[in-house]
Amino acid sequence: MNIASIILQVITGLGLILLVLLHAGKGGGMSDMFGGGGGLSSGTASERKLDRVTVVMAVVFGLNSLFLAYQSAKGKL
């Protein structure tokens, strides 16, 4: 169970890095490099879906972090 949690933590951490980099910031961001271009693409369904996926990934990362900290405090990690 602990190895699976650690693997999940690494995967969600890398996924969060990728998802945050794909978000368009005030100046455009990296999402413009992958076909996001133009001012007409802000607020589209794909941006909202990207937001939702990022939030879900962040929640999973946070809950898994708490679980790993609890296991470590108990000395089971």
SVG drawing of the C-alpha trace seen along z (x, -y; Angstrom):
<svg xmlns="http://www.w3.org/2000/svg" viewBox="-17 -39 26 41">
<polyline fill="none" stroke="black" stroke-width="0.4" points="0.0,0.0 2.8,-2.4 4.7,-1.8 1.4,-2.4 0.9,-5.6 4.5,-6.8 4.0,-6.0 0.7,-7.8 2.4,-10.8 5.1,-11.0 2.6,-10.6 0.2,-13.2 3.1,-15.6 4.4,-15.3 0.9,-15.6 0.3,-18.8 3.5,-20.3 2.4,-19.5 -1.2,-20.8 -0.1,-24.0 2.3,-24.7 -0.5,-24.1 -2.7,-26.8 -2.8,-30.1 -1.6,-32.9 -2.1,-36.6 0.6,-36.6 -0.6,-33.4 1.5,-30.7 2.6,-27.5 -0.9,-26.5 -0.4,-28.8 2.4,-26.7 0.1,-23.7 -2.6,-25.4 -4.3,-27.5 -3.4,-30.7 -5.5,-33.8 -7.6,-35.8 -10.8,-33.9 -9.8,-30.7 -10.2,-32.0 -13.0,-30.6 -13.6,-27.7 -14.8,-24.3 -11.3,-22.9 -10.0,-25.5 -12.8,-24.7 -12.0,-21.0 -8.3,-21.7 -9.3,-23.6 -11.4,-20.7 -8.7,-18.1 -6.1,-20.3 -8.3,-20.7 -9.0,-17.0 -5.3,-16.2 -4.4,-18.8 -7.0,-17.3 -5.7,-13.8 -2.1,-15.0 -3.1,-16.8 -5.0,-13.8 -2.2,-11.5 0.3,-13.8 -1.7,-13.7 -2.0,-9.9 1.8,-9.6 2.5,-12.0 0.2,-10.0 1.9,-6.7 5.3,-8.3 4.3,-9.5 3.2,-6.0 6.5,-4.6 5.0,-2.4 6.7,-4.1"/>
</svg>
